[in-house]
């Protein structure tokens, strides 16, 4: 079965064609047109700008994803219908509607977070249930337990800021760029003298609580106070790599600790990462090393870098499982839901 | 009215009591830097209105609507809390695009807007209560000033 995926939840306009028999997933095309450079000057995603650029990009992106074969070869269309920015979601969903009507192809409406989780299936490694997935991005920090395809239980989430938001806001406090995750990671790498690490210490919020929730707003405040303490600008600049390093360590420590504890409690067979923050190299390293140390019999899986941030291949992969069950949404009934909770 | 709160718990408790005095249709404008406690204040308001759902930072989604369940509400006419975050925005028009005008000023809705100073044009002329928040000495302390017009 060949699925056309469409993704416009936030600042990426993407379309992809994925073919699958349920075991193997082959990405035929995955076209992503990003607005990050445009948004960087605003320090984030501006919905009006985002929607306008999605409108300009969507048709060329879909056309390129389909290739010379065109629509003749696809069996279904899958689109992320929420959560996200309403104006951005509308562009992808209206496009999917029209294509479904015009080509007479069935339509799958699915959750954007679900699509992130299914980026794991694009690795073609066998994923055994029950599985646990840590979904981390600019808008989400959730631990989701899966007992089978399409069966989700959220066992923990952030109580305030998302992990990606914490990267963005601490990067802003430290005068680094946007998006914050890559900016913090690059700055942390500049830390040459190991003893510098000892100069700053940030809290690991909620790392010892028994539940599986997260909290990152206190870490943001701690960074704010630490940055203020260095009144002298030169002194602050000298310590920024050490602070960036410590921010990254604090976020990764909490994420990995809670993930491991939840995986043990629910006796899962596979542990997965998903979402934009899972492109963070330090998180990927620590995720693998801690699982191999603490739970050597448990499988782990991480999407390839290109499928961590928003993309349509993951939408098509998740769409395959809906289409296989004939779980379609008639185009007349397709509605976006900017607050859709999985 | 100016207040100093020693910790997050005190800010939450004050915001709860504050919300219980609202009548509907108000726009609560939260103004203060990163980490000043704006989301904490919004959480306290939600709790005061009888919303059981978890209130997270709306920075990413920009706007989130919480419904007051009849069983947990205070029995008055406030049915919705519209939680907005203008942090990433440079212009009020962007909030209009995502449908904020459907909610502002509605008699059954209270709006709470973080970084309201960034979207001043949107709230001018409405029933606004300004809450200015500042970091105090020590990581937990916050200074809060309530200005009604």
Interface residues (C-beta under 8 A of the other chain):
Chain A: X10 X42 X43 X44 X45 X46 X47 X48 X51 X83 X84 X85 X86 X87 X138 X139 X140 X157 X158 X159 X160 X161 X162 X165 X169 X172 X173 X217 X220 X221 X222 X224 X225 X338 X339
Chain B: X33 X34 X35 X39 X40 X43 X54 X56 X57 X59 X60 X61 X62 X63 X64 X65 X87 X88 X89 X90 X91 X93 X94 X97 X98 X99 X135 X139
